[in-house]
């Protein structure tokens, strides 16, 4: 093991420019890995915040075509459910006073 250590140190001293380039490459690669990891974490949080803003902060959402009173009562009586909300899609209404060219309709829920 001592021989490998001595050979490594000797090789580093003989090829100083290659050694500096190697250390610079290692530093750049670690910087790139850190930047990519931070970007992925930030993107994940942005997507999470977008869905909370768009759909609400729900742990579970059940979609039923025709909810019955029995199914709704079962959800309300569940001990793990803190709150139960019912939501119904009414439809889309044209919004003529819109100043934005991208928002011409209003989606109504009740």
C-alpha positions in Angstrom: 0.0 0.0 0.0 2.9 2.3 0.7 4.3 1.7 -2.7 1.0 2.7 -4.4 0.9 5.9 -2.3 4.5 6.8 -3.2 3.8 6.1 -6.9 0.7 8.2 -6.9 2.4 11.1 -5.2 5.4 10.8 -7.6 3.0 10.8 -10.6 1.2 13.8 -9.3 4.4 15.7 -8.9 5.7 14.8 -12.3 2.5 15.8 -14.2 1.5 19.0 -12.4 -0.6 20.3 -15.3 -2.5 17.1 -15.6 -3.0 17.0 -11.8 -4.4 20.6 -11.8 -6.7 19.7 -14.7 -7.9 16.6 -12.8 -8.7 18.6 -9.7 -10.5 21.2 -11.7 -12.5 18.6 -13.5 -13.5 17.0 -10.2 -14.6 20.4 -8.8 -16.6 21.2 -12.0 -18.3 17.8 -12.0 -19.3 18.1 -8.3 -20.6 21.6 -9.0 -22.7 20.3 -11.9 -24.1 17.4 -9.9 -25.1 19.9 -7.1 -26.7 22.2 -9.6 -28.7 19.4 -11.2 -29.8 18.1 -7.8 -31.0 21.5 -6.7 -32.8 22.0 -10.0 -34.7 18.7 -9.6 -35.7 19.5 -6.0 -36.8 23.0 -7.0 -38.8 21.6 -9.9 -40.5 19.0 -7.7 -41.5 21.7 -5.2 -42.8 24.0 -8.0 -44.9 21.2 -9.4 -46.2 20.4 -5.9 -47.1 24.0 -5.2 -48.8 24.3 -8.7 -51.1 21.4 -8.0 -52.0 22.6 -4.5 -52.8 26.1 -6.0 -54.8 24.6 -8.8 -56.7 21.7 -7.1 -56.4 22.4 -3.4 -54.5 20.8 -0.6 -56.0 17.3 -0.5 -54.6 14.1 0.8 -57.2 12.0 -1.1 -59.7 12.9 -3.7 -62.5 10.5 -4.7 -64.2 11.0 -8.1 -67.7 9.5 -8.4 -70.1 10.0 -11.3 -73.2 9.6 -9.2 -72.4 9.9 -5.5 -75.0 8.3 -3.3 -76.0 9.4 0.2 -74.6 6.1 1.6 -71.2 6.7 0.0 -71.0 10.2 1.3 -72.0 9.2 4.8 -69.4 6.4 4.8 -66.7 9.0 3.9 -68.0 11.4 6.7 -68.0 8.6 9.3 -64.4 7.5 8.5 -62.3 8.2 11.6 -59.3 9.2 9.5 -61.2 11.9 7.5 -61.0 15.3 9.1 -63.2 17.0 6.5 -65.3 15.9 3.6 -66.2 18.3 0.7 -68.5 17.7 -2.2 -67.7 19.4 -5.5 -69.7 19.5 -8.8 -68.6 20.8 -12.1 -71.1 23.2 -13.6 -69.5 24.0 -16.8 -67.7 26.6 -18.9 -68.9 30.2 -19.4 -67.5 32.6 -22.0 -65.9 35.6 -20.4 -66.1 38.5 -22.8 -64.6 41.3 -20.6 -61.3 39.5 -20.4 -58.3 41.7 -21.1 -56.0 38.7 -21.5 -56.1 36.8 -24.8 -55.4 33.5 -23.0 -58.4 33.6 -20.6 -61.5 33.7 -22.6 -63.6 31.3 -20.5 -64.5 30.7 -16.9 -64.8 27.2 -15.5 -67.5 27.0 -12.7 -67.5 24.5 -9.9 -70.0 24.3 -7.0 
